[in-house]
Amino acid sequence: MQPVGLAVLPSFFNDLLGELPWWNGIWRVIHVEPAHPREIASDHDRQMNRCTEVSVPGTLSGDPGQTLPFFGRVRFQGDRLLRFQAKIADTVVGPALAEAGTPEPHPFGAALRKLMDNRGVSVKDLAMRTARAMSTINAVQTGWHNPHPVLIREIARALDIPEADLAAIAGVDDATFGVAEDTSTQLGGPQ
């Protein structure tokens, strides 16, 4: 496919970002690199729809002298926008799943549900294996409880998954994963 016209992209992304109620309009996309659209065929056996995705690297600017790296991705079908995502420095801006005014569920919940389903482990089973309340496991599984390194360790052991792998899936950044811990001092045991 032909590259997308560079003159169109900055105003397109500025318009999309400008629709976000919290977006500071002082920040504008000032530069974009060439973008090559790619066609994506549906992998669903009963759906033959195709869509186009464009990934665009660029630069955002605020006050004079302030710039941030920008990476935008849009997916559309015909003239209908299907998905928009932007990465600004190390922050990802994307579509929300929850209604406005309600907390966004943590994406780890869906991954944990799938892991539990694949292993045939119920909420009750996982609660028993981790010595946690069923309500805690349910809250993590539905995405309403953010994963904590200690809980990730317990779940990893209960599901027989490497702790560092589950931490990566959960987006938990903890340098102690994979390192044996002495928990006796944390629990008030001998020092």
Secondary structure, 3 states (H helix, E strand, C coil): CCCECCCCHHHHHHHHHHCCCCCCCCCEEEEECCECCEEEECCCCCCCCEEEEEEEEEEEECCCCCEEEEEEEEEEECCEEEEEEEEECCEEECCCCCCCCCCCCCCHHHHHHHHHHHHCCCHHHHHHHHCCCHHHHHHHHCCCCCCCHHHHHHHHHHHCCCHHHHHHHHCCCCCCCCCCCCCCCCCCCCC
